[in-house]
Amino acid sequence: MNTQIDLNCDIGEGFGRWQLPADADLMELVTTVNVAAGFHAGDPSTLRATVDRAAHRGLDIGAHVSLPDLVGFGRRRMDLSPQEAYDISLYQIAAVAGFARAAGTGLTHVKPHGALYAMASADAEIAHAIARATAAFDDSLRLFLLDARFADSIAADHSVQVEPEGFPDMAYAPDGQLVLERSKQPWPPERVAHRAVRMVTEAVVDADDDSEIPLRARTLCIHSDAPNAVLTARAVVDAFATHDIALRALSDFV
């Protein structure tokens, strides 16, 4: 087997004096980071420090755009129009991109967060609004979504490439949607690693009713706000090495 996969992490999700200590260690393990842009977490100083560290390591850097919900960590749904989704997305993309430019690099992608991610993965209007914001800034940026259901229309309308994403440390409903947690709970690292390997080698994931769902992901996500995030990421990386799965950022895919 000679398989390659991108491993990404939602990162920079501290705020003020409250910081997630796992970020630096996680950056040693992943190939891509999605940097919180301030709406669900993050602040200017956290954003700068996170982007600087990621740029120094040569990681792919994305804008992690969210609903404006600091109290709920962006995991509470809001009733917003496609235009509002466009506006908040473009605002946050520009913020992360500004710090990336100051660090001597640029963005590679955009990824919605939490409830906005769930909305964009099921609602074509919201997905297209975020894609339109992505294209307005730079249509060479990729857009991470749960699957490829809107990929063709987004490519046709906005010239933006959708990258399907897998979540080995989250539960899936039988319909393939994610089961959102208000607070990220720790999963056994060995279970997450096993699911990650199956996502890559078998293109399936187990749902919370024990059924199996087809899944074709080019990037997998590990959550930095899980209490055991570093242990989990290390278990995944070790399992990939055991199964001859090469870790490679999407920008380096062949």
Phi, psi and omega per residue, in radians:
M1 nan 2.408 3.066
N2 -2.409 1.363 -3.026
T3 -1.890 2.572 3.095
Q4 -2.171 2.604 -3.137
I5 -2.629 2.569 3.005
D6 -1.586 2.413 3.077
L7 -2.055 2.011 -3.089
N8 -1.969 2.857 -3.125
C9 -2.499 2.329 2.993
D10 -1.323 2.206 -2.890
I11 -2.532 2.931 -3.115
G12 1.245 0.503 -3.027
E13 -1.650 0.496 2.980
G14 -1.544 -3.138 3.129
F15 -2.806 2.096 3.133
G16 1.048 -2.201 -3.113
R17 -1.370 -0.268 -3.136
W18 -1.590 1.971 -3.107
Q19 -2.240 2.654 3.073
L20 -1.591 1.991 -3.025
P21 -1.235 -0.207 -3.068
A22 -1.366 -0.248 -2.978
D23 -0.942 -0.867 -3.075
A24 -1.075 -0.742 3.140
D25 -1.195 -0.650 3.140
L26 -1.131 -0.607 -3.134
M27 -1.154 -0.313 3.072
E28 -1.365 -0.238 -2.987
L29 -1.956 -0.511 -3.033
V30 -1.693 2.991 3.113
T31 -1.895 -0.267 -3.042
T32 -2.510 2.504 3.063
V33 -2.210 2.534 3.054
N34 -1.968 1.932 -2.940
V35 -1.652 2.165 3.117
A36 -1.012 2.346 -2.994
A37 -1.783 0.118 3.039
G38 1.913 -0.214 -3.085
F39 -1.522 -0.617 3.063
H40 -1.880 -0.364 3.141
A41 -2.977 2.971 3.133
G42 1.578 2.758 3.055
D43 -2.623 2.986 -3.054
P44 -0.956 -0.745 -3.107
S45 -1.210 -0.732 3.088
T46 -1.104 -0.749 3.133
L47 -1.059 -0.812 3.132
R48 -1.077 -0.854 -3.092
A49 -1.104 -0.679 -3.134
T50 -1.164 -0.811 3.129
V51 -1.123 -0.718 3.125
D52 -1.046 -0.778 -3.117
R53 -1.156 -0.730 3.137
A54 -1.153 -0.700 3.125
A55 -1.125 -0.704 3.127
H56 -1.071 -0.600 -3.135
R57 -1.504 -0.103 3.120
G58 1.287 0.461 -3.135
L59 -1.412 2.667 2.936
D60 -1.164 2.388 -3.061
I61 -2.114 2.246 3.100
G62 -2.166 2.762 3.042
A63 -1.539 2.149 -3.127
H64 -1.710 1.636 -2.982
V65 -1.603 2.526 -2.970
S66 -2.486 2.890 2.886
L67 -1.140 2.644 3.133
P68 -1.310 1.526 -2.971
D69 -2.627 1.235 3.126
L70 -1.117 -0.710 -3.079
V71 -1.126 -0.718 -3.115
G72 -1.649 0.158 3.125
F73 0.986 0.531 3.070
G74 1.224 0.244 -3.077
R75 -1.841 0.205 3.065
R76 -1.917 2.255 -3.126
R77 -1.154 2.584 3.055
M78 -2.281 2.645 3.079
D79 -1.551 1.767 3.137
L80 -2.294 2.652 -3.123
S81 -1.403 2.833 3.042
P82 -0.986 -0.639 3.117
Q83 -1.125 -0.702 3.086
E84 -1.144 -0.678 3.089
A85 -1.077 -0.718 3.072
Y86 -1.057 -0.850 -3.046
D87 -1.101 -0.835 -3.109
I88 -1.208 -0.536 3.111
S89 -1.209 -0.844 -3.132
L90 -1.076 -0.709 3.114
Y91 -1.001 -0.826 -3.081
Q92 -1.292 -0.654 3.075
I93 -1.016 -0.797 -3.113
A94 -1.109 -0.624 -3.138
A95 -1.126 -0.853 -3.135
V96 -1.165 -0.698 -3.130
A97 -1.105 -0.598 3.112
G98 -1.081 -0.781 3.107
F99 -1.212 -0.606 3.085
A100 -1.106 -0.753 3.124
R101 -1.094 -0.728 3.125
A102 -1.116 -0.475 3.122
A103 -1.516 0.044 3.091
G104 1.475 0.378 -3.141
T105 -2.460 -2.892 3.141
G106 -2.553 3.113 3.106
L107 -1.464 2.684 3.029
T108 -1.990 -0.334 -3.030
H109 -2.865 3.011 3.051
V110 -2.249 2.414 3.086
K111 -2.387 2.121 3.020
P112 -1.161 2.773 -3.117
H113 -2.047 2.539 2.905
G114 0.940 -2.180 -3.088
A115 -1.118 -0.611 3.110
L116 -1.141 -0.633 3.082
Y117 -1.100 -0.805 3.129
A118 -1.086 -0.722 3.126
M119 -1.122 -0.768 -3.107
A120 -1.220 -0.418 -3.135
S121 -1.457 -0.175 -3.121
A122 -2.146 -0.341 -3.027
D123 -2.026 1.972 -3.070
A124 -1.080 -0.633 -3.114
E125 -1.145 -0.728 3.110
I126 -1.199 -0.734 3.108
A127 -1.032 -0.785 -3.141
H128 -1.187 -0.576 3.109
A129 -1.119 -0.753 3.117
I130 -1.197 -0.671 3.088
A131 -1.117 -0.669 3.123
R132 -1.142 -0.690 3.085
A133 -1.143 -0.703 3.103
T134 -1.067 -0.814 -3.134
A135 -1.162 -0.628 3.138
A136 -1.090 -0.579 3.106
F137 -1.447 -0.861 -3.108
D138 -2.951 1.887 -3.059
D139 -1.319 0.035 3.018
S140 -1.494 -0.161 3.118
L141 -1.288 2.456 3.040
R142 -1.446 2.776 3.086
L143 -2.118 2.078 3.115
F144 -1.477 2.183 3.040
L145 -2.397 2.963 -3.046
L146 -1.101 -0.652 3.132
D147 -2.652 -3.001 -3.020
A148 -1.780 0.338 -3.039
R149 -1.062 -0.528 3.141
F150 -1.846 0.142 -2.991
A151 -1.078 -0.787 -3.072
D152 -1.155 -0.778 -3.110
S153 -1.234 -0.604 3.086
I154 -1.171 -0.714 3.093
A155 -1.118 -0.721 -3.113
A156 -1.206 -0.703 -3.039
D157 -1.505 -0.525 -2.988
H158 -2.253 -0.059 -3.115
S159 1.027 0.546 3.126
V160 -1.908 2.345 3.135
Q161 -1.537 2.229 3.072
V162 -1.559 2.336 3.080
E163 -1.958 1.933 3.093
P164 -1.133 2.475 -2.998
E165 -2.185 2.541 3.075
G166 -2.018 2.667 -3.071
F167 -2.242 1.568 -3.112
P168 -1.231 -0.277 -3.134
D169 -1.884 0.436 3.068
M170 -2.347 2.687 3.097
A171 -1.446 2.548 3.070
Y172 -1.945 2.394 2.966
A173 -1.320 2.819 -3.123
P174 -1.033 -0.404 3.120
D175 -1.480 0.060 3.099
G176 1.613 -0.094 3.096
Q177 -1.415 2.710 3.125
L178 -1.369 2.576 3.029
V179 -1.664 1.824 -3.054
L180 -1.279 2.449 3.041
E181 -1.882 2.376 3.080
R182 -1.191 -0.551 3.064
S183 -2.359 2.195 -3.035
K184 -1.130 2.138 -3.138
Q185 -1.648 2.575 3.124
P186 -1.261 2.366 3.023
W187 -1.856 2.619 3.047
P188 -1.011 2.166 -3.106
P189 -0.945 -0.643 -3.124
E190 -1.134 -0.638 3.120
R191 -1.190 -0.744 3.123
V192 -1.081 -0.755 -3.140
A193 -1.088 -0.749 3.124
H194 -1.084 -0.756 3.128
R195 -1.140 -0.686 -3.139
A196 -1.091 -0.763 3.122
V197 -1.099 -0.753 3.130
R198 -1.127 -0.652 3.097
M199 -1.026 -0.690 -3.102
V200 -1.388 -0.799 -2.978
T201 -1.561 -0.481 -3.095
E202 -2.027 -0.163 -3.134
A203 0.996 0.745 3.075
V204 -2.437 2.799 3.003
V205 -2.480 2.542 3.107
D206 -1.431 2.381 3.081
A207 -1.560 3.017 -3.085
D208 -1.288 -0.092 3.018
D209 -1.808 0.245 3.125
D210 1.301 0.070 3.008
S211 -1.335 2.926 3.111
E212 -1.962 2.384 -3.094
I213 -2.002 2.291 3.034
P214 -1.078 2.425 -3.112
L215 -2.603 2.131 3.085
R216 -2.111 1.674 -3.076
A217 -1.948 2.490 3.040
R218 -1.766 -0.160 3.092
T219 -2.530 2.480 3.104
L220 -2.058 2.583 -3.053
C221 -1.993 2.402 2.941
I222 -2.016 2.348 -3.065
H223 -1.589 2.213 -3.092
S224 -1.300 -0.317 -3.102
D225 -1.528 0.007 3.008
A226 -1.232 2.434 -3.101
P227 -1.034 -0.464 -3.115
N228 -2.001 0.627 -3.010
A229 -1.014 -0.752 -3.079
V230 -1.193 -0.776 3.088
L231 -1.032 -0.713 -3.141
T232 -1.140 -0.813 -3.140
A233 -1.075 -0.714 3.126
R234 -1.126 -0.687 3.117
A235 -1.106 -0.688 3.123
V236 -1.152 -0.822 -3.136
V237 -1.070 -0.755 3.124
D238 -1.107 -0.713 3.131
A239 -1.145 -0.672 3.091
F240 -1.086 -0.740 3.133
A241 -1.096 -0.717 3.133
T242 -1.086 -0.593 -3.078
H243 -1.738 0.264 3.086
D244 1.019 0.718 3.072
I245 -1.793 2.067 -3.080
A246 -1.463 2.307 3.041
L247 -1.495 2.186 -3.095
R248 -2.677 2.308 3.091
A249 -1.091 2.618 -3.130
L250 -1.017 -0.572 3.127
S251 -1.147 -0.289 -3.136
D252 -1.891 0.090 -3.115
F253 -1.086 2.506 3.056
V254 -2.056 nan nan
